[in-house]
Amino acid sequence: MSKKVYGVLIALLLVSGAVFGASEESEEQPKFGFNMNFALGLSSYKESGGAQKAFQKFSFFPEFTYGKLGAGLDLTFEFDGDFRLRDLDNDGKADGWSTFTDYLYKIYYIRYGYPGEPLYVKAGSFDSYTLGHGLIMDGFSNTLFYPQVHQLGLNLHLDGALFDFPYIGMETIVDDLLDWDIIGARIYARPLADLGVPVIRDLKIGATFVTDSDTAEVNDPLDPSHEGYGAPMDNPGSEKVTEIGADVELPIIERPDMKLITYADWAVILGKGTGGLVGSTFSYEWFSVIGQLRLLGPQFVVNYFGPFYEVEREAKYQGLDANTGFTVGYLVGTRMALFEAVNFYFFWSEVFDVSYGPEIKTGVATIEGALGKFDLSAGYLKKNIGSFSDLFSGEDTLLEFALGYRISNSAKIRLAYQRTFDPSGDVQDKTFVETRFSF
């Protein structure tokens, strides 16, 4: 049986097992729900010749719910000026509508539960995922090359509290169930939960590993060895990268309105170097602050599997040899919900005495109704900032901006711009102008 079929079966087993377990313990009768979002407008991408090309866009996003179980599809049709389906690689075949795998990738998500609950399972796309405290993986995305590359990832969080056994739990990630390459897991234990002593009973000890078995994966549809558009291909010559780590976490304060969590992490990139961090997060009602001190040995970087990993993937492991000495770094940041109108976040990280500059991650989004019929969201991630002018360059940058105007309760006009990357590693600008309907 192929690896792709195994992946789909595992996802279905996890979700169906979650539903069965939930039905055993919940007396409330689940209800069916259905929601349909429809969008029409214009989109723009870079095609094989390097030029931007515009398309007429028609999108259907049906969503189904049953209790805590949910599923959504992404049925997007984009037509050129001759009313032919999008063909960015110019191979004569419509992108994403040619093979059985293409149709599997129309699943936008299948999930059970919600983040933060004792059981949460999601198969689909994710824009930002952090494993543990982020020393090994922070902000990892499987949508960086969308729409040229589609991936159906998996997240699973299971806490023993679900079974009245609060001593152990786990969280896992797979980049693509149809092509298992990047796999990560964190298993944690609460060894003193039986003591019943405040603070001490919540001590958590964890172990983490992340591995990439196909660092030279063929993602670019224009590569002559790539057969088909949208699904990555294995490369037998790939190098394998594995990172393992351990952590300890102690919640000092846990109240409904206030939390203070402290933690320490250590990790090693096998065949390279080691590093660690100590940090704390304080939350009070509408804001939170985070601080980390990072201690990095030779041939080690914090957050090896980060937001830009898919771009850096093939060369990153050997590039660690450039880090020849012990270095110290830090992270500071905050999240705020201001005036019940705006959500805002800002993070700054830096490593001293290295050739690359600091990193900024920031974003803002209005809460629905705060600006009347308008809503606004923006996100910005920039690494290796060497000067003020670097803040405005496209290199090492992820950027998104969206402005919406609500015509009625069921209709909205939306303008969006994104700066990401294409599978060859070049900067890709995407623009969307569309009208969305919801019913």
ABEGO torsion letter per residue (X at the ends): XBAAAAAAAAAAAAAAAAAAAAAAABABBBBBBBBBBBBBEBBBBBBAAGBBBBBBBBBBBBBBBBEABBBBBBBBBBBBAAGBBBBAAGAGBBBGAABAAAAAAABABBBBEBBGBABBBBBEBBABBBBEAGAABBGBBAAAAOAABBBBBBBBBBBAAAAGBAABBBBBBBABAABBABBBBBBBBBAAAAAGBBGAAABBBBBBBBBBABAABBABAABAABBEBGBBBBBAABBBBBBBBBBBBBBABBBAABBBBBBBBBBBBBGBBBBBBBBBBBBBGABBBBBBBBBBBBGBBBGABBAAAAAAAAAAAAAAAABABBBBBBBBBBBBBBGGABBBBBBBBBBBGBABBBBBBBBBBBBBGAAEABBBBBBBBBBGBABAAAAABABGBBBBBBBBBBABAABBBBBBBBBBBBAAGBBBBBBBBBBBBBX
